[in-house]
């Protein structure tokens, strides 16, 4: 039986922890600035210590003190793969550089801020969001898409020195709102012939996902289907051109219905094989999280993804055994 090679990404993430800093505006409204740039080095050192402890133990529990949501799910999936394959992971000792920290001002919790961390060894930068629910809660990493070194991020608009945020349903100055862009992006991923295809750039992520789906759909004796969903957008910054830079979390589910007498297997050592060691005989599903950095240009420009990362987070199979 022909083997499938799924799409996955190795996750390497950072998180920060800092105290809120009160900020007085002219209208006498107290606002909180998420974090100061000068605190990053100390906070990052703390994160690396937690991260390396989790890697040594292959245990996501320590990471739950510095990560949340899909980021934690993807990292937990990575640890589970290593455990099932009896492999270790390298601790985080590579040289990294924090190239940008942007801290919006908020009138109330939760607070969040934006950071770009470059990993020269990997040739990527991680564009990250850290959120804090209250003054007594830790900062948790909640988004971390990756961009290649050659990718240029749009400039972020500032007012009184602070970056400007965008509400998810605010489409002023853009071809569509951030939330509408996320919905259109999902429809294009689900169906290349969707009416929304004319309003979204067919970027490298869409092409990669489409190619993988076509490969899976071409297997003889297999009925393949793929569904996509988007979470509500929570983080978006206004760009200098009047557009927005948004963090969009996508859930992808790949379903395989296999003809009786056949079995789908994956190459030894892949995340898919780790989750479904015996393959799929009958029916089965692999679930992925992808976090996409979506740029909606100002004016009539079409939304496009600048980067992403993701991985397998769970699997289900009927009629076959998994470890």
ChimeraX commands (.cxc) that place a marker at each C-alpha (Angstrom):
marker #1 position 0.00,0.00,0.00 radius 0.5
marker #1 position 1.29,3.44,-0.88 radius 0.5
marker #1 position 2.39,5.48,2.10 radius 0.5
marker #1 position 1.20,8.97,2.93 radius 0.5
marker #1 position 3.44,11.61,4.35 radius 0.5
marker #1 position 1.45,14.15,6.32 radius 0.5
marker #1 position 2.24,17.77,6.90 radius 0.5
marker #1 position 3.73,18.63,10.25 radius 0.5
marker #1 position 6.00,21.20,11.77 radius 0.5
marker #1 position 8.50,21.01,14.59 radius 0.5
marker #1 position 7.46,23.34,17.31 radius 0.5
marker #1 position 9.95,25.50,19.16 radius 0.5
marker #1 position 8.31,28.23,21.17 radius 0.5
marker #1 position 9.08,31.01,23.63 radius 0.5
marker #1 position 7.12,32.75,26.33 radius 0.5
marker #1 position 7.56,35.73,28.57 radius 0.5
marker #1 position 6.37,36.83,31.99 radius 0.5
marker #1 position 6.24,40.43,33.17 radius 0.5
marker #1 position 4.40,42.88,35.37 radius 0.5
marker #1 position 1.81,45.28,34.03 radius 0.5
marker #1 position 2.91,48.91,33.93 radius 0.5
marker #1 position 0.26,51.59,34.63 radius 0.5
marker #1 position 0.04,54.32,32.01 radius 0.5
marker #1 position -1.80,57.61,32.43 radius 0.5
marker #1 position -3.39,59.09,29.30 radius 0.5
marker #1 position -4.52,62.70,28.89 radius 0.5
marker #1 position -8.17,61.82,29.49 radius 0.5
marker #1 position -7.19,60.47,32.94 radius 0.5
marker #1 position -8.07,56.88,32.04 radius 0.5
marker #1 position -5.72,54.34,33.58 radius 0.5
marker #1 position -4.36,51.97,30.95 radius 0.5
marker #1 position -2.04,49.02,31.30 radius 0.5
marker #1 position 0.95,48.40,29.07 radius 0.5
marker #1 position 1.58,44.69,28.70 radius 0.5
marker #1 position 5.36,44.58,29.21 radius 0.5
marker #1 position 8.55,46.58,28.92 radius 0.5
marker #1 position 11.15,45.65,26.34 radius 0.5
marker #1 position 13.90,45.87,28.95 radius 0.5
marker #1 position 12.34,42.94,30.82 radius 0.5
marker #1 position 12.50,40.52,27.91 radius 0.5
marker #1 position 15.98,39.06,28.48 radius 0.5
marker #1 position 15.26,38.07,32.09 radius 0.5
marker #1 position 11.85,36.69,31.24 radius 0.5
marker #1 position 13.16,34.76,28.27 radius 0.5
marker #1 position 15.85,33.11,30.40 radius 0.5
marker #1 position 13.13,31.88,32.73 radius 0.5
marker #1 position 11.14,30.46,29.85 radius 0.5
marker #1 position 14.11,28.55,28.45 radius 0.5
marker #1 position 14.66,26.94,31.83 radius 0.5
marker #1 position 11.02,25.75,31.93 radius 0.5
marker #1 position 11.15,24.67,28.30 radius 0.5
marker #1 position 14.33,22.61,28.78 radius 0.5
marker #1 position 12.91,20.92,31.85 radius 0.5
marker #1 position 9.87,19.89,29.83 radius 0.5
marker #1 position 12.07,18.59,27.01 radius 0.5
marker #1 position 14.23,16.53,29.34 radius 0.5
marker #1 position 11.12,14.95,30.87 radius 0.5
marker #1 position 9.13,14.88,27.59 radius 0.5
marker #1 position 6.33,16.18,29.78 radius 0.5
marker #1 position 4.07,19.07,28.77 radius 0.5
marker #1 position 2.99,19.79,32.35 radius 0.5
marker #1 position 5.78,22.32,33.00 radius 0.5
marker #1 position 4.88,24.03,29.73 radius 0.5
marker #1 position 1.33,24.57,30.94 radius 0.5
marker #1 position 2.77,27.29,33.20 radius 0.5
marker #1 position 4.04,29.26,30.20 radius 0.5
marker #1 position 1.88,28.14,27.24 radius 0.5
marker #1 position -1.81,27.81,26.50 radius 0.5
marker #1 position -4.33,26.84,23.83 radius 0.5
marker #1 position -3.17,25.56,20.43 radius 0.5
marker #1 position 0.50,26.31,21.21 radius 0.5
marker #1 position 0.39,23.98,24.19 radius 0.5
marker #1 position -1.60,21.41,22.19 radius 0.5
marker #1 position 0.98,21.35,19.39 radius 0.5
marker #1 position 3.88,21.12,21.84 radius 0.5
marker #1 position 2.11,18.35,23.77 radius 0.5
marker #1 position 1.60,16.50,20.48 radius 0.5
marker #1 position 5.31,16.82,19.76 radius 0.5
marker #1 position 6.18,15.31,23.14 radius 0.5
marker #1 position 3.68,12.50,22.65 radius 0.5
marker #1 position 5.25,11.64,19.30 radius 0.5
marker #1 position 8.70,11.46,20.91 radius 0.5
marker #1 position 7.39,9.27,23.73 radius 0.5
marker #1 position 5.70,6.82,21.35 radius 0.5
marker #1 position 8.76,6.62,19.12 radius 0.5
marker #1 position 11.12,6.33,22.13 radius 0.5
marker #1 position 13.06,9.39,21.02 radius 0.5
marker #1 position 14.55,12.33,22.84 radius 0.5
marker #1 position 14.42,16.00,21.91 radius 0.5
marker #1 position 17.28,18.47,22.02 radius 0.5
marker #1 position 17.14,21.10,24.69 radius 0.5
marker #1 position 16.87,24.73,23.64 radius 0.5
marker #1 position 20.47,25.98,23.55 radius 0.5
marker #1 position 20.49,27.74,20.17 radius 0.5
marker #1 position 21.33,31.42,19.91 radius 0.5
marker #1 position 18.19,33.51,19.50 radius 0.5
marker #1 position 17.57,37.20,19.15 radius 0.5
marker #1 position 14.50,39.17,20.24 radius 0.5
marker #1 position 14.20,41.67,17.39 radius 0.5
marker #1 position 10.92,43.40,18.25 radius 0.5
marker #1 position 8.56,43.83,21.19 radius 0.5
marker #1 position 5.27,45.74,20.83 radius 0.5
marker #1 position 3.07,46.29,23.86 radius 0.5
marker #1 position -0.41,47.73,23.21 radius 0.5
marker #1 position -2.26,49.60,25.96 radius 0.5
marker #1 position -5.43,48.19,27.43 radius 0.5
marker #1 position -8.04,49.53,29.79 radius 0.5
marker #1 position -8.60,46.15,31.44 radius 0.5
marker #1 position -7.36,42.58,31.50 radius 0.5
marker #1 position -6.56,40.41,29.63 radius 0.5
marker #1 position -3.38,42.04,28.39 radius 0.5
marker #1 position -1.29,40.81,25.48 radius 0.5
marker #1 position 1.83,41.80,23.62 radius 0.5
marker #1 position 3.65,40.97,20.42 radius 0.5
marker #1 position 7.27,39.80,20.03 radius 0.5
marker #1 position 9.48,38.65,17.18 radius 0.5
marker #1 position 12.21,36.16,18.06 radius 0.5
marker #1 position 14.79,35.20,15.44 radius 0.5
marker #1 position 16.47,31.79,15.38 radius 0.5
marker #1 position 19.44,32.18,13.00 radius 0.5
marker #1 position 20.28,28.47,13.08 radius 0.5
marker #1 position 16.81,27.55,11.80 radius 0.5
marker #1 position 16.58,30.54,9.45 radius 0.5
marker #1 position 13.20,31.58,10.86 radius 0.5
marker #1 position 11.63,34.13,13.16 radius 0.5
marker #1 position 8.73,33.33,15.48 radius 0.5
marker #1 position 6.07,36.00,15.61 radius 0.5
marker #1 position 4.48,35.54,18.99 radius 0.5
marker #1 position 1.66,36.69,21.22 radius 0.5
marker #1 position 1.81,36.46,25.01 radius 0.5
marker #1 position -1.31,36.97,27.09 radius 0.5
marker #1 position -2.04,37.54,30.76 radius 0.5
marker #1 position -5.56,37.06,32.12 radius 0.5
marker #1 position -5.10,38.99,35.36 radius 0.5
marker #1 position -2.46,40.62,37.54 radius 0.5
marker #1 position -1.92,37.37,39.47 radius 0.5
marker #1 position -1.72,35.11,36.41 radius 0.5
marker #1 position 1.48,34.28,34.50 radius 0.5
marker #1 position 2.13,35.34,30.94 radius 0.5
marker #1 position 1.25,32.49,28.58 radius 0.5
marker #1 position 2.33,32.03,24.99 radius 0.5
marker #1 position -0.83,31.79,22.90 radius 0.5
marker #1 position 0.36,32.18,19.29 radius 0.5
marker #1 position 3.69,31.53,17.55 radius 0.5
marker #1 position 3.60,31.34,13.73 radius 0.5
marker #1 position 6.97,31.21,11.97 radius 0.5
marker #1 position 8.20,33.31,9.07 radius 0.5
marker #1 position 11.29,32.75,6.92 radius 0.5
marker #1 position 14.23,35.12,7.28 radius 0.5
marker #1 position 13.44,36.67,3.90 radius 0.5
marker #1 position 9.91,37.64,4.92 radius 0.5
marker #1 position 9.29,41.29,5.71 radius 0.5
marker #1 position 6.63,42.11,8.26 radius 0.5
marker #1 position 4.49,45.20,7.63 radius 0.5
marker #1 position 5.14,48.21,9.82 radius 0.5
marker #1 position 2.75,48.58,12.74 radius 0.5
marker #1 position 0.92,51.87,13.29 radius 0.5
marker #1 position 1.54,53.63,16.59 radius 0.5
marker #1 position -0.34,56.29,18.52 radius 0.5
marker #1 position 1.45,58.10,21.35 radius 0.5
marker #1 position 4.22,55.53,20.99 radius 0.5
marker #1 position 2.00,52.47,21.48 radius 0.5
marker #1 position 0.95,50.00,18.76 radius 0.5
marker #1 position -2.69,50.23,17.68 radius 0.5
marker #1 position -4.92,47.17,17.94 radius 0.5
marker #1 position -7.76,46.24,15.57 radius 0.5
marker #1 position -11.11,44.81,16.59 radius 0.5
marker #1 position -11.87,41.54,14.74 radius 0.5
marker #1 position -15.00,42.90,13.04 radius 0.5
marker #1 position -13.56,46.31,12.15 radius 0.5
marker #1 position -13.11,46.41,8.37 radius 0.5
marker #1 position -12.53,50.17,8.01 radius 0.5
marker #1 position -9.80,50.92,5.47 radius 0.5
marker #1 position -9.47,47.29,4.33 radius 0.5
marker #1 position -11.08,44.99,1.79 radius 0.5
marker #1 position -12.64,43.06,4.69 radius 0.5
marker #1 position -12.46,42.77,8.47 radius 0.5
marker #1 position -9.97,40.48,10.18 radius 0.5
marker #1 position -12.72,38.03,11.16 radius 0.5
marker #1 position -14.16,38.02,7.64 radius 0.5
marker #1 position -10.67,37.43,6.25 radius 0.5
marker #1 position -10.25,34.41,8.52 radius 0.5
marker #1 position -13.62,33.02,7.39 radius 0.5
marker #1 position -12.80,33.57,3.71 radius 0.5
marker #1 position -9.37,31.98,4.14 radius 0.5
marker #1 position -10.95,28.84,5.62 radius 0.5
marker #1 position -13.42,28.60,2.73 radius 0.5
marker #1 position -10.62,28.80,0.19 radius 0.5
marker #1 position -8.66,26.11,2.04 radius 0.5
marker #1 position -11.77,23.92,2.04 radius 0.5
marker #1 position -12.67,24.50,-1.62 radius 0.5
marker #1 position -10.34,25.93,-4.30 radius 0.5
marker #1 position -13.42,26.89,-6.33 radius 0.5
marker #1 position -15.13,28.77,-3.51 radius 0.5
marker #1 position -16.41,32.26,-4.46 radius 0.5
marker #1 position -14.00,33.70,-1.87 radius 0.5
marker #1 position -11.02,32.44,-3.91 radius 0.5
marker #1 position -10.97,35.69,-5.88 radius 0.5
marker #1 position -10.59,37.73,-2.69 radius 0.5
marker #1 position -7.71,35.79,-1.07 radius 0.5
marker #1 position -4.11,35.45,-2.31 radius 0.5
marker #1 position -3.27,31.81,-3.14 radius 0.5
marker #1 position -0.19,31.91,-0.91 radius 0.5
marker #1 position 2.39,29.20,-0.21 radius 0.5
marker #1 position 0.44,27.81,2.77 radius 0.5
marker #1 position -2.73,27.37,0.71 radius 0.5
marker #1 position -0.72,25.73,-2.08 radius 0.5
marker #1 position 1.02,23.39,0.37 radius 0.5
marker #1 position -2.24,22.30,1.99 radius 0.5
marker #1 position -3.93,21.90,-1.40 radius 0.5
marker #1 position -1.08,19.75,-2.71 radius 0.5
marker #1 position -1.20,17.47,0.34 radius 0.5
marker #1 position -4.98,17.12,0.04 radius 0.5
marker #1 position -4.71,16.25,-3.66 radius 0.5
marker #1 position -2.11,13.57,-2.89 radius 0.5
marker #1 position -4.30,12.05,-0.20 radius 0.5
marker #1 position -7.36,12.22,-2.44 radius 0.5
marker #1 position -5.61,10.36,-5.26 radius 0.5
marker #1 position -5.08,7.14,-3.27 radius 0.5
marker #1 position -6.93,4.22,-4.79 radius 0.5
marker #1 position -9.46,2.57,-2.53 radius 0.5
marker #1 position -9.53,5.59,-0.19 radius 0.5
marker #1 position -12.16,8.28,0.18 radius 0.5
marker #1 position -10.40,11.31,1.58 radius 0.5
marker #1 position -12.05,14.44,2.95 radius 0.5
marker #1 position -10.67,17.51,4.69 radius 0.5
marker #1 position -12.42,20.13,6.80 radius 0.5
marker #1 position -11.18,23.45,8.14 radius 0.5
marker #1 position -12.41,25.71,10.90 radius 0.5
marker #1 position -11.21,29.04,12.30 radius 0.5
marker #1 position -11.32,30.20,15.90 radius 0.5
marker #1 position -12.50,33.71,16.70 radius 0.5
marker #1 position -9.65,36.14,16.07 radius 0.5
marker #1 position -8.32,37.60,19.31 radius 0.5
marker #1 position -5.11,39.35,18.31 radius 0.5
marker #1 position -4.68,41.91,15.51 radius 0.5
marker #1 position -2.54,45.01,15.08 radius 0.5
marker #1 position -3.14,47.96,12.74 radius 0.5
marker #1 position -0.46,48.27,10.06 radius 0.5
marker #1 position 0.97,51.56,8.86 radius 0.5
marker #1 position -0.85,51.23,5.51 radius 0.5
marker #1 position -4.23,51.08,7.26 radius 0.5
marker #1 position -4.50,47.28,7.13 radius 0.5
marker #1 position -4.05,44.66,9.84 radius 0.5
marker #1 position -1.70,41.88,10.93 radius 0.5
marker #1 position -3.78,39.13,12.52 radius 0.5
marker #1 position -3.14,35.82,14.24 radius 0.5
marker #1 position -5.58,33.19,12.99 radius 0.5
marker #1 position -5.89,29.74,14.58 radius 0.5
marker #1 position -7.12,27.00,12.25 radius 0.5
marker #1 position -8.26,23.47,13.03 radius 0.5
marker #1 position -7.78,20.97,10.20 radius 0.5
marker #1 position -9.25,17.46,10.16 radius 0.5
marker #1 position -8.20,14.84,7.59 radius 0.5
marker #1 position -10.60,11.90,7.33 radius 0.5
marker #1 position -9.84,8.62,5.55 radius 0.5
marker #1 position -12.43,5.97,4.66 radius 0.5
marker #1 position -10.51,2.95,3.43 radius 0.5
marker #1 position -11.87,0.17,1.24 radius 0.5
marker #1 position -12.14,-3.21,2.96 radius 0.5
marker #1 position -8.92,-5.18,2.74 radius 0.5
marker #1 position -6.66,-2.12,2.48 radius 0.5
marker #1 position -4.64,-0.24,5.08 radius 0.5
marker #1 position -3.06,3.22,4.99 radius 0.5
marker #1 position 0.29,3.55,6.75 radius 0.5
marker #1 position 2.80,6.37,7.17 radius 0.5
marker #1 position 6.60,6.30,7.01 radius 0.5
marker #1 position 8.41,5.13,10.13 radius 0.5
marker #1 position 9.20,7.95,12.51 radius 0.5
marker #1 position 6.60,10.46,11.26 radius 0.5
marker #1 position 4.13,12.09,13.66 radius 0.5
marker #1 position 1.24,10.47,11.79 radius 0.5
marker #1 position 2.80,7.03,12.20 radius 0.5
marker #1 position 3.38,7.70,15.89 radius 0.5
marker #1 position -0.30,8.52,16.45 radius 0.5
marker #1 position -1.56,5.67,14.23 radius 0.5
marker #1 position 1.14,2.99,14.46 radius 0.5
marker #1 position -1.05,0.33,12.85 radius 0.5
marker #1 position -2.30,2.66,10.15 radius 0.5
marker #1 position -5.95,3.05,9.18 radius 0.5
marker #1 position -8.07,0.10,8.13 radius 0.5
marker #1 position -11.70,1.15,7.90 radius 0.5
marker #1 position -11.89,4.80,8.84 radius 0.5
marker #1 position -9.73,7.26,10.70 radius 0.5
marker #1 position -9.06,10.90,11.31 radius 0.5
marker #1 position -6.01,13.05,12.01 radius 0.5
marker #1 position -6.49,16.46,13.62 radius 0.5
marker #1 position -4.05,19.36,13.22 radius 0.5
marker #1 position -3.71,22.88,14.57 radius 0.5
marker #1 position -2.23,25.57,12.33 radius 0.5
marker #1 position -1.55,29.11,13.46 radius 0.5
marker #1 position -1.41,31.52,10.52 radius 0.5
marker #1 position -0.03,35.05,10.48 radius 0.5
marker #1 position -2.51,36.77,8.15 radius 0.5
marker #1 position -1.81,40.17,6.59 radius 0.5
marker #1 position -4.81,42.18,5.35 radius 0.5
marker #1 position -3.34,45.17,3.43 radius 0.5
marker #1 position -4.91,48.60,3.59 radius 0.5
marker #1 position -7.18,49.60,0.72 radius 0.5
marker #1 position -8.29,46.88,-1.66 radius 0.5
marker #1 position -5.35,44.51,-1.16 radius 0.5
marker #1 position -6.10,40.81,-0.73 radius 0.5
marker #1 position -5.33,38.99,2.55 radius 0.5
marker #1 position -2.40,36.56,2.50 radius 0.5
marker #1 position -0.48,34.43,4.98 radius 0.5
marker #1 position 3.06,35.52,5.84 radius 0.5
marker #1 position 3.85,32.50,7.98 radius 0.5
marker #1 position 2.43,29.60,9.96 radius 0.5
marker #1 position 3.24,26.63,12.11 radius 0.5
marker #1 position 1.27,23.59,13.10 radius 0.5
marker #1 position 1.23,19.90,13.81 radius 0.5
marker #1 position -0.79,16.81,14.58 radius 0.5
marker #1 position -2.58,17.09,17.93 radius 0.5
marker #1 position -4.83,14.01,17.99 radius 0.5
marker #1 position -6.03,11.01,15.99 radius 0.5
marker #1 position -8.96,8.61,15.92 radius 0.5
marker #1 position -9.26,5.32,14.05 radius 0.5
marker #1 position -11.92,2.59,13.82 radius 0.5
marker #1 position -10.98,-0.99,13.08 radius 0.5
marker #1 position -7.25,-0.56,13.75 radius 0.5
marker #1 position -5.04,-0.50,16.82 radius 0.5
marker #1 position -2.91,2.40,17.90 radius 0.5
marker #1 position -0.29,2.27,20.65 radius 0.5
marker link #1:1,2 radius 0.2
marker link #1:2,3 radius 0.2
marker link #1:3,4 radius 0.2
marker link #1:4,5 radius 0.2
marker link #1:5,6 radius 0.2
marker link #1:6,7 radius 0.2
marker link #1:7,8 radius 0.2
marker link #1:8,9 radius 0.2
marker link #1:9,10 radius 0.2
marker link #1:10,11 radius 0.2
marker link #1:11,12 radius 0.2
marker link #1:12,13 radius 0.2
marker link #1:13,14 radius 0.2
marker link #1:14,15 radius 0.2
marker link #1:15,16 radius 0.2
marker link #1:16,17 radius 0.2
marker link #1:17,18 radius 0.2
marker link #1:18,19 radius 0.2
marker link #1:19,20 radius 0.2
marker link #1:20,21 radius 0.2
marker link #1:21,22 radius 0.2
marker link #1:22,23 radius 0.2
marker link #1:23,24 radius 0.2
marker link #1:24,25 radius 0.2
marker link #1:25,26 radius 0.2
marker link #1:26,27 radius 0.2
marker link #1:27,28 radius 0.2
marker link #1:28,29 radius 0.2
marker link #1:29,30 radius 0.2
marker link #1:30,31 radius 0.2
marker link #1:31,32 radius 0.2
marker link #1:32,33 radius 0.2
marker link #1:33,34 radius 0.2
marker link #1:34,35 radius 0.2
marker link #1:35,36 radius 0.2
marker link #1:36,37 radius 0.2
marker link #1:37,38 radius 0.2
marker link #1:38,39 radius 0.2
marker link #1:39,40 radius 0.2
marker link #1:40,41 radius 0.2
marker link #1:41,42 radius 0.2
marker link #1:42,43 radius 0.2
marker link #1:43,44 radius 0.2
marker link #1:44,45 radius 0.2
marker link #1:45,46 radius 0.2
marker link #1:46,47 radius 0.2
marker link #1:47,48 radius 0.2
marker link #1:48,49 radius 0.2
marker link #1:49,50 radius 0.2
marker link #1:50,51 radius 0.2
marker link #1:51,52 radius 0.2
marker link #1:52,53 radius 0.2
marker link #1:53,54 radius 0.2
marker link #1:54,55 radius 0.2
marker link #1:55,56 radius 0.2
marker link #1:56,57 radius 0.2
marker link #1:57,58 radius 0.2
marker link #1:58,59 radius 0.2
marker link #1:59,60 radius 0.2
marker link #1:60,61 radius 0.2
marker link #1:61,62 radius 0.2
marker link #1:62,63 radius 0.2
marker link #1:63,64 radius 0.2
marker link #1:64,65 radius 0.2
marker link #1:65,66 radius 0.2
marker link #1:66,67 radius 0.2
marker link #1:67,68 radius 0.2
marker link #1:68,69 radius 0.2
marker link #1:69,70 radius 0.2
marker link #1:70,71 radius 0.2
marker link #1:71,72 radius 0.2
marker link #1:72,73 radius 0.2
marker link #1:73,74 radius 0.2
marker link #1:74,75 radius 0.2
marker link #1:75,76 radius 0.2
marker link #1:76,77 radius 0.2
marker link #1:77,78 radius 0.2
marker link #1:78,79 radius 0.2
marker link #1:79,80 radius 0.2
marker link #1:80,81 radius 0.2
marker link #1:81,82 radius 0.2
marker link #1:82,83 radius 0.2
marker link #1:83,84 radius 0.2
marker link #1:84,85 radius 0.2
marker link #1:85,86 radius 0.2
marker link #1:86,87 radius 0.2
marker link #1:87,88 radius 0.2
marker link #1:88,89 radius 0.2
marker link #1:89,90 radius 0.2
marker link #1:90,91 radius 0.2
marker link #1:91,92 radius 0.2
marker link #1:92,93 radius 0.2
marker link #1:93,94 radius 0.2
marker link #1:94,95 radius 0.2
marker link #1:95,96 radius 0.2
marker link #1:96,97 radius 0.2
marker link #1:97,98 radius 0.2
marker link #1:98,99 radius 0.2
marker link #1:99,100 radius 0.2
marker link #1:100,101 radius 0.2
marker link #1:101,102 radius 0.2
marker link #1:102,103 radius 0.2
marker link #1:103,104 radius 0.2
marker link #1:104,105 radius 0.2
marker link #1:105,106 radius 0.2
marker link #1:106,107 radius 0.2
marker link #1:107,108 radius 0.2
marker link #1:108,109 radius 0.2
marker link #1:109,110 radius 0.2
marker link #1:110,111 radius 0.2
marker link #1:111,112 radius 0.2
marker link #1:112,113 radius 0.2
marker link #1:113,114 radius 0.2
marker link #1:114,115 radius 0.2
marker link #1:115,116 radius 0.2
marker link #1:116,117 radius 0.2
marker link #1:117,118 radius 0.2
marker link #1:118,119 radius 0.2
marker link #1:119,120 radius 0.2
marker link #1:120,121 radius 0.2
marker link #1:121,122 radius 0.2
marker link #1:122,123 radius 0.2
marker link #1:123,124 radius 0.2
marker link #1:124,125 radius 0.2
marker link #1:125,126 radius 0.2
marker link #1:126,127 radius 0.2
marker link #1:127,128 radius 0.2
marker link #1:128,129 radius 0.2
marker link #1:129,130 radius 0.2
marker link #1:130,131 radius 0.2
marker link #1:131,132 radius 0.2
marker link #1:132,133 radius 0.2
marker link #1:133,134 radius 0.2
marker link #1:134,135 radius 0.2
marker link #1:135,136 radius 0.2
marker link #1:136,137 radius 0.2
marker link #1:137,138 radius 0.2
marker link #1:138,139 radius 0.2
marker link #1:139,140 radius 0.2
marker link #1:140,141 radius 0.2
marker link #1:141,142 radius 0.2
marker link #1:142,143 radius 0.2
marker link #1:143,144 radius 0.2
marker link #1:144,145 radius 0.2
marker link #1:145,146 radius 0.2
marker link #1:146,147 radius 0.2
marker link #1:147,148 radius 0.2
marker link #1:148,149 radius 0.2
marker link #1:149,150 radius 0.2
marker link #1:150,151 radius 0.2
marker link #1:151,152 radius 0.2
marker link #1:152,153 radius 0.2
marker link #1:153,154 radius 0.2
marker link #1:154,155 radius 0.2
marker link #1:155,156 radius 0.2
marker link #1:156,157 radius 0.2
marker link #1:157,158 radius 0.2
marker link #1:158,159 radius 0.2
marker link #1:159,160 radius 0.2
marker link #1:160,161 radius 0.2
marker link #1:161,162 radius 0.2
marker link #1:162,163 radius 0.2
marker link #1:163,164 radius 0.2
marker link #1:164,165 radius 0.2
marker link #1:165,166 radius 0.2
marker link #1:166,167 radius 0.2
marker link #1:167,168 radius 0.2
marker link #1:168,169 radius 0.2
marker link #1:169,170 radius 0.2
marker link #1:170,171 radius 0.2
marker link #1:171,172 radius 0.2
marker link #1:172,173 radius 0.2
marker link #1:173,174 radius 0.2
marker link #1:174,175 radius 0.2
marker link #1:175,176 radius 0.2
marker link #1:176,177 radius 0.2
marker link #1:177,178 radius 0.2
marker link #1:178,179 radius 0.2
marker link #1:179,180 radius 0.2
marker link #1:180,181 radius 0.2
marker link #1:181,182 radius 0.2
marker link #1:182,183 radius 0.2
marker link #1:183,184 radius 0.2
marker link #1:184,185 radius 0.2
marker link #1:185,186 radius 0.2
marker link #1:186,187 radius 0.2
marker link #1:187,188 radius 0.2
marker link #1:188,189 radius 0.2
marker link #1:189,190 radius 0.2
marker link #1:190,191 radius 0.2
marker link #1:191,192 radius 0.2
marker link #1:192,193 radius 0.2
marker link #1:193,194 radius 0.2
marker link #1:194,195 radius 0.2
marker link #1:195,196 radius 0.2
marker link #1:196,197 radius 0.2
marker link #1:197,198 radius 0.2
marker link #1:198,199 radius 0.2
marker link #1:199,200 radius 0.2
marker link #1:200,201 radius 0.2
marker link #1:201,202 radius 0.2
marker link #1:202,203 radius 0.2
marker link #1:203,204 radius 0.2
marker link #1:204,205 radius 0.2
marker link #1:205,206 radius 0.2
marker link #1:206,207 radius 0.2
marker link #1:207,208 radius 0.2
marker link #1:208,209 radius 0.2
marker link #1:209,210 radius 0.2
marker link #1:210,211 radius 0.2
marker link #1:211,212 radius 0.2
marker link #1:212,213 radius 0.2
marker link #1:213,214 radius 0.2
marker link #1:214,215 radius 0.2
marker link #1:215,216 radius 0.2
marker link #1:216,217 radius 0.2
marker link #1:217,218 radius 0.2
marker link #1:218,219 radius 0.2
marker link #1:219,220 radius 0.2
marker link #1:220,221 radius 0.2
marker link #1:221,222 radius 0.2
marker link #1:222,223 radius 0.2
marker link #1:223,224 radius 0.2
marker link #1:224,225 radius 0.2
marker link #1:225,226 radius 0.2
marker link #1:226,227 radius 0.2
marker link #1:227,228 radius 0.2
marker link #1:228,229 radius 0.2
marker link #1:229,230 radius 0.2
marker link #1:230,231 radius 0.2
marker link #1:231,232 radius 0.2
marker link #1:232,233 radius 0.2
marker link #1:233,234 radius 0.2
marker link #1:234,235 radius 0.2
marker link #1:235,236 radius 0.2
marker link #1:236,237 radius 0.2
marker link #1:237,238 radius 0.2
marker link #1:238,239 radius 0.2
marker link #1:239,240 radius 0.2
marker link #1:240,241 radius 0.2
marker link #1:241,242 radius 0.2
marker link #1:242,243 radius 0.2
marker link #1:243,244 radius 0.2
marker link #1:244,245 radius 0.2
marker link #1:245,246 radius 0.2
marker link #1:246,247 radius 0.2
marker link #1:247,248 radius 0.2
marker link #1:248,249 radius 0.2
marker link #1:249,250 radius 0.2
marker link #1:250,251 radius 0.2
marker link #1:251,252 radius 0.2
marker link #1:252,253 radius 0.2
marker link #1:253,254 radius 0.2
marker link #1:254,255 radius 0.2
marker link #1:255,256 radius 0.2
marker link #1:256,257 radius 0.2
marker link #1:257,258 radius 0.2
marker link #1:258,259 radius 0.2
marker link #1:259,260 radius 0.2
marker link #1:260,261 radius 0.2
marker link #1:261,262 radius 0.2
marker link #1:262,263 radius 0.2
marker link #1:263,264 radius 0.2
marker link #1:264,265 radius 0.2
marker link #1:265,266 radius 0.2
marker link #1:266,267 radius 0.2
marker link #1:267,268 radius 0.2
marker link #1:268,269 radius 0.2
marker link #1:269,270 radius 0.2
marker link #1:270,271 radius 0.2
marker link #1:271,272 radius 0.2
marker link #1:272,273 radius 0.2
marker link #1:273,274 radius 0.2
marker link #1:274,275 radius 0.2
marker link #1:275,276 radius 0.2
marker link #1:276,277 radius 0.2
marker link #1:277,278 radius 0.2
marker link #1:278,279 radius 0.2
marker link #1:279,280 radius 0.2
marker link #1:280,281 radius 0.2
marker link #1:281,282 radius 0.2
marker link #1:282,283 radius 0.2
marker link #1:283,284 radius 0.2
marker link #1:284,285 radius 0.2
marker link #1:285,286 radius 0.2
marker link #1:286,287 radius 0.2
marker link #1:287,288 radius 0.2
marker link #1:288,289 radius 0.2
marker link #1:289,290 radius 0.2
marker link #1:290,291 radius 0.2
marker link #1:291,292 radius 0.2
marker link #1:292,293 radius 0.2
marker link #1:293,294 radius 0.2
marker link #1:294,295 radius 0.2
marker link #1:295,296 radius 0.2
marker link #1:296,297 radius 0.2
marker link #1:297,298 radius 0.2
marker link #1:298,299 radius 0.2
marker link #1:299,300 radius 0.2
marker link #1:300,301 radius 0.2
marker link #1:301,302 radius 0.2
marker link #1:302,303 radius 0.2
marker link #1:303,304 radius 0.2
marker link #1:304,305 radius 0.2
marker link #1:305,306 radius 0.2
marker link #1:306,307 radius 0.2
marker link #1:307,308 radius 0.2
marker link #1:308,309 radius 0.2
marker link #1:309,310 radius 0.2
marker link #1:310,311 radius 0.2
marker link #1:311,312 radius 0.2
marker link #1:312,313 radius 0.2
marker link #1:313,314 radius 0.2
marker link #1:314,315 radius 0.2
marker link #1:315,316 radius 0.2
marker link #1:316,317 radius 0.2
marker link #1:317,318 radius 0.2
marker link #1:318,319 radius 0.2
marker link #1:319,320 radius 0.2
marker link #1:320,321 radius 0.2
marker link #1:321,322 radius 0.2
marker link #1:322,323 radius 0.2
view
